[in-house]
Amino acid sequence: MSTPIAIAREVRDAVLDLLAEYGMALDQDRLDDWAALFTDDCDYRVISRENEEQGLPNVMIWCDNRDMLLDRIESYRHVNEYNLHWDRHVIGLPRHLGLIDGLWQVEASYSAFQTDLEGVSRLFSVGRYRMGLRVEAGAARIRSAVVVADTGLIPTLLATPL
Amino acid sequence: MGFKVDWERNDYSRIPHWLYHDNEVYRLEMERIFRGPLWHYLCLEAEVRRPGDFRTTWVGDTPVVVTRDKKDELHAWVNRCSHRGATIVRQVHGNSADHVCIYHRWCYSPSGDLTGIPFRRGLKGEGGMPADFSPASVSPRKLRLVNFHGVLFGTFSEQCESIEDFLGEFGTGMIRRFMHKPVRVLGYSRQLIHGNWKLYAENLRDTYHASLLHEFFVTYGVDRATQKGGVKMDARHRHNMNHAYAASDTQDEARAAYAGTAGVELDRMKLRDTKLLQYIPEFEDGMNLAAPTFFPSSIIIQINNTLGTRHIRPKGVNQLEVFQTLFGYEDDTPDMIRHRLVLANLVGPAGLVSMEDGEAIELAHRTSASAPVGSSSVVEMGGRGPLRDLAHRVTETPIRGFWSYWSELMGVEPEGGVR
């Protein structure tokens, strides 16, 4: 067990606020608000645990700046077809791993459920967020987010970001 | 067997809906197609590189282990313990000198031979197996395996034609093209689609849908039906290849062709970051889209600089897994690997040009299930009657080719059925 890291209350609060907004922005279909949580030079990836554990670099989604995130959102909104559904993210408590190169390192478990338009819900994905966060003036923004999906077998398809 | 198909036409331009929803059909497909006289994709040689390496895969619904032994020979055998039918190898991949079933610790060599049975001679002269028990006689079933330029194929059949004859001219040529130098596996993706496996096999033979359903292709010009390209089939019309050449149409041609098509609009949007659309030429033939598809369930696919295999794994009559192996080459520079990974955004379960397949197949499967007896799907785009290659891609003819060979293997060809 590693020694507990002394993290200022305001940093902890900023991280909790960020994670709460992250899930709700996705679930309420406020994708522009979700993208606004990222820095311009952000890096967002969705990978599977199967690949990570084998040291393989394949990605399901990789946006290496915020423009690519916005392109993803626009494509999702206007170009792609996908299963019509509502999302529900349940995000676990953040575990703090310390400050590296000015970024607060945090990990948290998530589960994501999907509900179709007739009200049938299913577990869609479980996994872990690994984030590097910039905290300034009491607010956290995401410099890097890796979504490590335990659920490597994607049901149907992956359109809404995790 | 009393299995019959009520074909409306002998050119397979009508496909009865019930063929996607019937448990008996599925059971017979596993027997006559997946354990039948043809070659099946297993995995890439690059995935079992060192002696002792193993990887699990599937041939239809049969679990299979692919191994490399210490003499550097490759083997494939059914991953089912001879004793009680339990799964022997539980890891997806690894390296091991032998394989032990956990239930009663029966032990198998990398070549799939049963080499150890605990207490076979009993304890202190009591118990044990009968003296004449022959482990060799119950060893797991082995597949014949061929390594065709780094792509491993297996078959349960002794009657199978040679791999060269099976793959045909473009099949052998295209595998040599993709495997012209050592490959490096970049990783995997998996997708579970709630539909019959044949719907995905057909989807791979339906170039008609590609530029309509996958609007990203058209909107951003990755692939359009107006590009120079076409569909080739082998002599038996069981395999097919969709292909197109980079930069072989103009924006004006495309705009005119798609004018008035509901839901498809060119030039509506621009990407803020265009590196997803960058294509670095890497094959002498100039193709930026090349997708040789092999009966029944595999494809090697290039979309710009993403290269991969996709393996359809039937999971019962109502589900299939799409298992994708993304690769590059051992001599790729770090920049090229990065480029391939950025372009991985286009393919796979979250692929900007591929995600729609999951939804389209589920829609087709869900609603065709309740269609009345005697109803069928319409497969006439590209023409009726004889099966032939086309120098364009507005066609579904390879779907008819798929059904023709399916019917031959299943023993249900209609009178005068086209081949």
Contacts between the chains, C-beta under 8 A, distances in Angstrom:
chain1	res1	chain2	res2	distance
A	46	B	350	6.6
A	48	B	187	7.9
A	48	B	188	7.4
A	48	B	189	7.0
A	48	B	190	7.5
A	50	B	92	7.3
A	50	B	188	6.3
A	50	B	190	7.7
A	51	B	187	4.2
A	51	B	188	6.2
A	54	B	93	7.2
A	54	B	187	7.5
A	56	B	185	6.8
A	56	B	186	6.3
A	56	B	187	3.6
A	56	B	188	7.2
A	57	B	186	5.8
A	57	B	187	6.2
A	57	B	337	7.1
A	57	B	341	5.9
A	58	B	186	5.0
A	58	B	187	2.4
A	58	B	188	6.5
A	58	B	189	6.6
A	58	B	326	5.1
A	58	B	341	7.0
A	58	B	344	6.2
A	59	B	187	7.9
A	59	B	341	5.6
A	59	B	344	5.3
A	59	B	345	7.4
A	60	B	189	6.2
A	60	B	344	7.6
A	60	B	348	5.6
A	60	B	349	6.2
A	60	B	350	4.4
A	61	B	345	6.2
A	61	B	350	5.0
A	62	B	341	6.1
A	62	B	342	6.1
A	62	B	344	6.8
A	62	B	345	6.0
A	63	B	345	7.8
A	64	B	342	7.2
A	65	B	273	6.5
A	67	B	272	3.8
A	67	B	273	4.3
A	68	B	272	7.5
A	68	B	273	4.8
A	68	B	276	7.8
A	70	B	272	5.9
A	71	B	271	5.0
A	71	B	272	5.4
A	71	B	273	6.0
A	71	B	276	7.5
A	72	B	345	7.9
A	72	B	352	7.7
A	74	B	269	6.4
A	75	B	216	6.1
A	75	B	352	5.6
A	78	B	268	7.3
A	78	B	269	6.5
A	79	B	215	4.9
A	79	B	216	5.1
A	79	B	219	5.4
A	79	B	269	7.1
A	79	B	352	7.7
A	80	B	215	7.2
A	80	B	216	6.6
A	80	B	352	6.7
A	80	B	355	6.0
A	80	B	356	6.5
A	81	B	213	6.7
A	81	B	215	7.4
A	81	B	355	8.0
A	81	B	356	4.6
A	81	B	359	5.9
A	81	B	360	7.5
A	82	B	355	6.2
A	82	B	356	7.1
A	82	B	359	5.7
A	83	B	358	7.5
A	83	B	359	5.1
A	83	B	362	7.1
A	152	B	188	7.7
A	152	B	189	7.6
A	152	B	190	5.3
A	153	B	190	4.4
A	153	B	191	7.2
A	153	B	192	5.0
A	153	B	321	6.7
A	154	B	189	7.5
A	154	B	190	6.6
A	154	B	191	4.9
A	154	B	192	6.9
A	154	B	349	3.7
A	154	B	350	7.3
A	155	B	192	5.2
A	155	B	194	8.0
A	156	B	191	7.6
A	156	B	192	7.3
A	156	B	193	6.5
A	156	B	194	7.0
A	156	B	358	4.5
A	156	B	359	6.5
A	156	B	362	6.1
A	157	B	191	6.7
A	157	B	349	5.4
A	157	B	350	7.1
A	157	B	355	4.2
A	157	B	356	7.5
A	157	B	357	7.7
A	157	B	358	3.7
A	157	B	359	6.1
A	158	B	349	4.9
A	158	B	350	3.8
A	158	B	355	6.9
A	159	B	350	7.1
A	159	B	355	5.9
